[in-house]
């Protein structure tokens, strides 16, 4: 475990990876479809809620130093309960990875490889996961830290380079379809903050566990700014959602960037950056799944499990029959999984474990 200890910047980049990966696919478009012109107000609202949830998770998990949600589950309900929770979170990671890889591959196929069978593109990502997960987890995280500033700068560049194409009138009416849509129905946009799930697994890996609160606040704040730039770019540029490409909506915005005769068609650069980011995301999530399997099986090495999780990701990613089903998995099913597993199940386990610990302490003090 000593070789896997990670720094505060690495931990922040790890959480941001989830924000970035889903924003590359259809998340910004789904957010806009829910709240329309009031999206920026809604994002501010749900970001505050996400921050409160993140701080709650920190306050609950700090009472179990160097333990992740799987360890805490064993403390709460024993080995059987630990195994059940482990499988649930492993399913979440594998399903999320499958959704990402399928939708992103559909975008690549539509843009660059229209005559290529989607299976070959998916297979390329699966093989990448198998190779990268033979390295230490800390290696994947360091690569992700190097890539993250490039991604953040690129989305800032995408936003600023398209300012001449913006129309601020597109934020009117300010409350979109009304207060109910912005603040009640719009709560569904909390699904964009699924990166919070990483907080459940960070403590055993941190060099400075006492800085988990700083990591939580910083990652949610930076993730919110990133989402503002993504959603703002689409909101200010396009009058109607059907003007945006169904797959990889940010790619639509990148095609408008021009700097004279010599700097055109920069969307290929963005796609290259996004390919690297998706590869990082898949490597990290399959590695986390492998570590969960290792913990449930009481093994010393997680590398053999990397092949199992990569095969599972590939197998699930080929199941959707067409683009529409794959897109539905991203826009609807994933969002509900975030609420059910990340927000409800994870916090419930932490709350019950803290209650059990407090009662145990009270009994021992008597």
C-alpha positions as CSV (number, residue, x, y, z in Angstrom):
1,X,0.0,0.0,0.0
2,X,2.9,2.3,0.6
3,X,3.7,2.5,-3.1
4,X,0.1,3.5,-3.8
5,X,0.0,6.6,-1.5
6,X,-1.2,9.6,-3.5
7,X,-0.9,13.4,-2.9
8,X,-3.6,16.0,-2.6
9,X,-3.3,17.2,-6.3
10,X,-3.4,13.6,-7.5
11,X,-6.5,12.9,-5.4
12,X,-8.3,16.1,-6.7
13,X,-7.4,15.1,-10.3
14,X,-8.8,11.6,-9.6
15,X,-12.2,13.0,-8.5
16,X,-12.2,15.4,-11.5
17,X,-11.7,12.5,-13.9
18,X,-15.3,11.4,-13.4
19,X,-16.6,15.0,-14.0
20,X,-14.6,15.3,-17.2
21,X,-15.3,11.9,-18.7
22,X,-19.1,12.2,-18.5
23,X,-19.0,15.8,-19.7
24,X,-17.2,14.6,-22.9
25,X,-20.2,12.4,-23.7
26,X,-23.7,13.7,-23.3
27,X,-23.9,15.0,-19.7
28,X,-23.9,18.8,-20.7
29,X,-26.6,18.1,-23.2
30,X,-28.7,16.2,-20.7
31,X,-28.3,19.0,-18.1
32,X,-29.5,21.6,-20.7
33,X,-32.4,19.4,-21.7
34,X,-33.6,19.4,-18.1
35,X,-33.3,23.1,-17.2
36,X,-32.8,24.9,-20.5
37,X,-32.0,28.6,-20.1
38,X,-32.0,28.4,-16.3
39,X,-29.2,25.8,-16.4
40,X,-26.5,28.1,-15.0
41,X,-28.7,29.0,-12.0
42,X,-29.5,25.3,-11.5
43,X,-25.9,24.3,-11.6
44,X,-25.1,26.8,-8.9
45,X,-27.9,25.4,-6.8
46,X,-27.0,21.7,-7.3
47,X,-23.3,22.5,-6.8
48,X,-24.1,23.8,-3.3
49,X,-26.0,20.6,-2.5
50,X,-23.2,18.5,-3.9
51,X,-20.7,20.4,-1.7
52,X,-22.8,19.8,1.4
53,X,-23.1,16.1,0.5
54,X,-19.3,15.9,0.0
55,X,-18.7,17.5,3.4
56,X,-21.1,15.2,5.0
57,X,-19.3,12.2,3.5
58,X,-16.0,13.6,4.8
59,X,-17.3,14.1,8.4
60,X,-18.7,10.6,8.4
61,X,-15.7,8.8,6.9
62,X,-13.1,10.6,8.9
63,X,-14.2,8.6,11.9
64,X,-12.8,5.5,10.2
65,X,-9.1,6.4,9.4
66,X,-7.5,4.6,6.5
67,X,-10.8,2.7,5.7
68,X,-12.8,2.8,2.5
69,X,-16.5,2.1,2.1
70,X,-15.8,-1.7,1.7
71,X,-13.9,-1.8,5.0
72,X,-16.6,0.2,6.8
73,X,-19.3,-2.2,5.4
74,X,-17.4,-5.1,6.9
75,X,-17.3,-3.3,10.3
76,X,-21.1,-2.5,10.0
77,X,-22.4,-5.9,8.8
78,X,-19.7,-8.5,8.6
79,X,-18.1,-10.3,5.7
80,X,-21.3,-11.1,3.9
81,X,-22.5,-7.5,3.9
82,X,-19.0,-6.4,2.8
83,X,-19.3,-8.8,-0.2
84,X,-22.7,-7.5,-1.1
85,X,-21.6,-3.8,-1.0
86,X,-18.4,-4.7,-2.8
87,X,-20.3,-6.2,-5.7
88,X,-22.7,-3.2,-5.8
89,X,-19.9,-0.7,-6.1
90,X,-18.0,-2.9,-8.5
91,X,-21.1,-3.1,-10.7
92,X,-21.4,0.7,-10.5
93,X,-17.8,1.2,-11.7
94,X,-18.1,-1.5,-14.4
95,X,-21.4,-0.2,-15.7
96,X,-20.3,3.4,-15.7
97,X,-17.1,2.4,-17.6
98,X,-19.2,0.4,-20.1
99,X,-21.5,3.4,-20.7
100,X,-18.6,5.8,-21.2
101,X,-16.7,3.5,-23.6
102,X,-19.8,2.7,-25.7
103,X,-21.0,6.2,-26.1
104,X,-17.5,7.7,-26.8
105,X,-16.8,4.9,-29.3
106,X,-20.0,5.6,-31.0
107,X,-18.9,9.2,-31.4
108,X,-15.5,8.2,-32.7
109,X,-17.1,5.8,-35.2
110,X,-19.5,8.5,-36.5
111,X,-16.7,11.1,-36.9
112,X,-13.7,9.1,-38.1
113,X,-14.5,5.4,-38.6
114,X,-18.1,5.2,-40.2
115,X,-17.2,1.9,-41.9
116,X,-15.6,0.2,-38.8
117,X,-17.4,-2.2,-36.6
118,X,-17.9,-0.7,-33.2
119,X,-16.6,-3.8,-31.6
120,X,-13.1,-3.1,-32.8
121,X,-13.1,0.4,-31.2
122,X,-14.4,-1.0,-27.9
123,X,-11.8,-3.8,-28.0
124,X,-9.0,-1.2,-28.4
125,X,-10.1,0.5,-25.2
126,X,-10.5,-2.8,-23.3
127,X,-7.0,-3.9,-24.3
128,X,-5.7,-0.5,-23.1
129,X,-7.3,-1.2,-19.7
130,X,-5.6,-4.6,-19.5
131,X,-2.2,-3.1,-20.2
132,X,-2.4,0.0,-18.0
133,X,-3.8,-2.0,-15.0
134,X,-0.7,-4.1,-14.9
135,X,1.1,-1.1,-13.5
136,X,0.6,0.2,-9.9
137,X,-2.5,2.2,-9.2
138,X,-0.2,5.2,-8.4
139,X,1.2,5.1,-11.9
140,X,-2.3,5.5,-13.5
141,X,-3.0,8.4,-11.0
142,X,0.2,10.2,-11.9
143,X,-0.6,10.0,-15.6
144,X,-4.0,11.3,-14.8
145,X,-2.5,14.2,-12.9
146,X,-0.4,15.2,-15.9
147,X,-3.3,15.0,-18.3
148,X,-5.9,16.9,-16.1
149,X,-4.4,20.4,-16.4
150,X,-4.3,19.9,-20.2
151,X,-8.0,19.0,-20.1
152,X,-9.0,21.9,-17.9
153,X,-7.0,24.4,-20.1
154,X,-8.5,22.9,-23.2
155,X,-12.1,23.4,-22.1
156,X,-11.2,27.0,-21.0
157,X,-9.8,27.5,-24.5
158,X,-12.9,26.0,-26.0
159,X,-15.1,28.5,-24.1
160,X,-13.0,31.6,-24.7
161,X,-12.4,30.8,-28.4
162,X,-16.1,30.7,-29.1
163,X,-17.0,33.9,-27.3
164,X,-17.6,35.6,-30.6
165,X,-20.3,33.0,-31.3
166,X,-22.1,33.5,-28.0
167,X,-25.5,35.1,-27.6
168,X,-26.3,36.1,-24.0
169,X,-30.0,36.3,-24.9
170,X,-30.1,32.5,-24.8
171,X,-30.1,32.6,-20.9
172,X,-33.6,34.2,-21.2
173,X,-36.0,33.5,-19.5
174,X,-33.7,33.4,-16.5
175,X,-35.7,30.7,-14.8
176,X,-36.3,28.7,-17.9
177,X,-39.5,26.7,-17.6
178,X,-40.1,28.1,-14.1
179,X,-39.1,27.7,-10.5
180,X,-40.3,24.1,-10.3
181,X,-38.2,23.0,-13.3
182,X,-35.1,24.9,-12.0
183,X,-35.1,23.8,-8.4
184,X,-37.2,20.6,-8.1
185,X,-37.0,18.8,-11.4
186,X,-33.5,20.2,-11.8
187,X,-32.3,18.3,-8.8
188,X,-31.8,15.4,-11.2
189,X,-28.7,17.3,-12.4
190,X,-27.0,16.2,-9.2
191,X,-26.1,13.2,-11.3
192,X,-23.4,15.3,-12.9
193,X,-21.5,15.2,-9.5
194,X,-21.1,11.4,-9.6
195,X,-17.4,12.0,-9.1
196,X,-18.1,12.1,-5.3
197,X,-18.0,8.3,-5.4
198,X,-14.2,8.5,-5.4
199,X,-14.3,10.0,-1.9
200,X,-15.5,6.7,-0.5
201,X,-12.3,5.0,-1.7
202,X,-9.6,7.7,-1.1
203,X,-8.7,7.4,2.6
204,X,-6.5,4.2,2.4
205,X,-4.5,5.8,-0.5
206,X,-3.8,9.3,0.8
207,X,-0.4,10.4,2.1
208,X,-2.2,13.0,4.2
209,X,-5.7,11.6,5.1
210,X,-6.3,14.7,7.3
211,X,-6.6,16.7,4.0
212,X,-9.6,14.8,2.7
213,X,-11.8,17.8,3.4
214,X,-9.6,20.1,1.3
215,X,-9.7,17.5,-1.5
216,X,-13.5,17.3,-1.3
217,X,-14.1,21.1,-1.4
218,X,-11.4,21.7,-4.1
219,X,-12.5,18.9,-6.4
220,X,-16.2,19.8,-6.2
221,X,-15.4,23.5,-6.8
222,X,-13.1,22.9,-9.8
223,X,-15.6,20.3,-11.1
224,X,-18.4,22.9,-10.9
225,X,-16.4,25.5,-12.8
226,X,-15.5,22.9,-15.4
227,X,-19.2,22.0,-15.8
228,X,-20.1,25.8,-16.0
229,X,-17.6,26.1,-18.9
230,X,-18.9,23.0,-20.7
231,X,-22.6,23.8,-20.3
232,X,-22.1,27.6,-20.8
233,X,-20.4,26.9,-24.1
234,X,-23.3,24.9,-25.5
235,X,-26.0,27.2,-23.9
236,X,-24.5,30.4,-25.4
237,X,-23.8,29.0,-28.8
238,X,-26.8,27.0,-29.7
239,X,-30.4,28.2,-29.8
240,X,-31.9,24.8,-29.8
241,X,-30.7,21.5,-28.5
242,X,-31.2,19.8,-31.8
243,X,-28.4,22.0,-33.2
244,X,-26.0,20.1,-31.1
245,X,-24.5,16.8,-32.2
246,X,-26.3,13.9,-30.5
247,X,-22.9,12.3,-29.7
248,X,-20.0,14.2,-28.2
249,X,-21.9,17.6,-28.0
250,X,-18.7,19.5,-27.1
251,X,-17.3,18.4,-30.4
252,X,-20.0,20.5,-32.1
253,X,-18.6,23.6,-30.3
254,X,-14.9,22.8,-31.2
255,X,-15.7,22.8,-34.9
256,X,-16.5,26.5,-34.7
257,X,-13.0,27.5,-33.6
258,X,-10.9,29.3,-36.2
259,X,-7.8,31.4,-36.0
260,X,-7.0,32.5,-39.5
261,X,-5.9,30.3,-42.3
262,X,-3.3,28.2,-40.5
263,X,-5.3,27.3,-37.3
264,X,-8.4,25.5,-38.3
265,X,-10.0,22.1,-37.7
266,X,-8.8,22.1,-34.1
267,X,-11.5,19.6,-33.1
268,X,-9.1,16.8,-33.9
269,X,-6.8,18.0,-31.1
270,X,-9.7,18.0,-28.7
271,X,-10.6,14.5,-29.7
272,X,-7.1,13.3,-29.1
273,X,-7.1,14.8,-25.6
274,X,-10.5,13.2,-24.9
275,X,-9.3,9.8,-26.1
276,X,-6.5,10.0,-23.5
277,X,-8.9,11.1,-20.8
278,X,-11.4,8.3,-21.5
279,X,-8.5,5.8,-21.4
280,X,-7.5,7.2,-18.0
281,X,-11.0,7.1,-16.7
282,X,-11.4,3.5,-17.8
283,X,-8.1,2.5,-16.3
284,X,-8.9,4.0,-13.0
285,X,-12.4,2.6,-12.7
286,X,-11.4,-0.9,-13.8
287,X,-8.5,-0.7,-11.3
288,X,-10.8,0.3,-8.5
289,X,-13.1,-2.7,-9.5
290,X,-10.0,-4.9,-9.4
291,X,-9.1,-3.6,-5.9
292,X,-12.6,-4.3,-4.6
293,X,-12.4,-7.9,-6.0
294,X,-9.0,-8.3,-4.4
295,X,-10.4,-7.2,-1.0
296,X,-13.4,-9.4,-1.2
297,X,-11.2,-12.4,-2.1
298,X,-8.5,-11.6,0.4
299,X,-5.8,-11.8,-2.3
300,X,-2.4,-10.0,-2.3
301,X,-2.4,-9.0,-5.9
302,X,-5.1,-7.2,-7.9
303,X,-3.5,-7.4,-11.3
304,X,-5.1,-10.8,-12.3
305,X,-8.5,-9.2,-11.6
306,X,-7.8,-6.4,-14.1
307,X,-8.4,-8.8,-16.9
308,X,-11.7,-9.9,-15.4
309,X,-13.0,-6.3,-15.0
310,X,-11.8,-5.3,-18.4
311,X,-13.6,-8.2,-20.0
312,X,-16.7,-7.3,-18.1
313,X,-16.6,-3.7,-19.2
314,X,-16.1,-4.8,-22.8
315,X,-18.9,-7.4,-22.6
316,X,-21.5,-4.9,-21.2
317,X,-20.4,-2.2,-23.6
318,X,-21.4,-4.4,-26.6
319,X,-24.8,-5.2,-25.3
320,X,-26.8,-2.1,-26.5
321,X,-28.2,-2.8,-29.9
322,X,-27.9,0.8,-31.2
323,X,-26.9,4.4,-30.3
324,X,-30.3,5.2,-28.8
325,X,-30.1,2.5,-26.2
326,X,-26.5,3.4,-25.4
327,X,-27.5,7.0,-25.0
328,X,-30.4,6.1,-22.7
329,X,-28.0,4.2,-20.5
330,X,-25.9,7.3,-20.1
331,X,-28.7,9.9,-19.7
332,X,-31.1,7.9,-17.5
333,X,-29.8,4.7,-16.0
334,X,-26.4,6.2,-14.9
335,X,-28.1,9.2,-13.3
336,X,-30.4,6.9,-11.2
337,X,-27.4,4.8,-10.2
338,X,-25.6,7.9,-8.9
339,X,-28.6,8.8,-6.7
340,X,-29.1,5.2,-5.5
341,X,-25.5,4.1,-4.9
342,X,-23.4,7.2,-4.5
343,X,-25.8,9.4,-2.6
344,X,-28.2,7.0,-0.8
345,X,-26.4,3.7,-0.2
346,X,-22.9,5.1,0.5
347,X,-24.1,7.8,2.9
348,X,-26.5,5.3,4.6
349,X,-23.6,2.9,5.3
350,X,-21.5,5.7,6.7
351,X,-24.3,6.9,8.9
352,X,-25.2,3.5,10.3
353,X,-21.5,2.7,10.9
354,X,-21.0,5.9,12.8
355,X,-24.1,5.1,15.0
356,X,-22.7,1.7,15.7
357,X,-19.3,3.1,16.6
358,X,-20.8,5.7,18.9
359,X,-23.0,3.1,20.7
360,X,-19.9,0.8,21.0
361,X,-17.9,3.6,22.6
362,X,-20.8,4.5,25.0
363,X,-21.0,0.9,26.1
364,X,-17.3,0.6,26.7
365,X,-17.2,3.8,28.6
366,X,-19.9,2.5,31.0
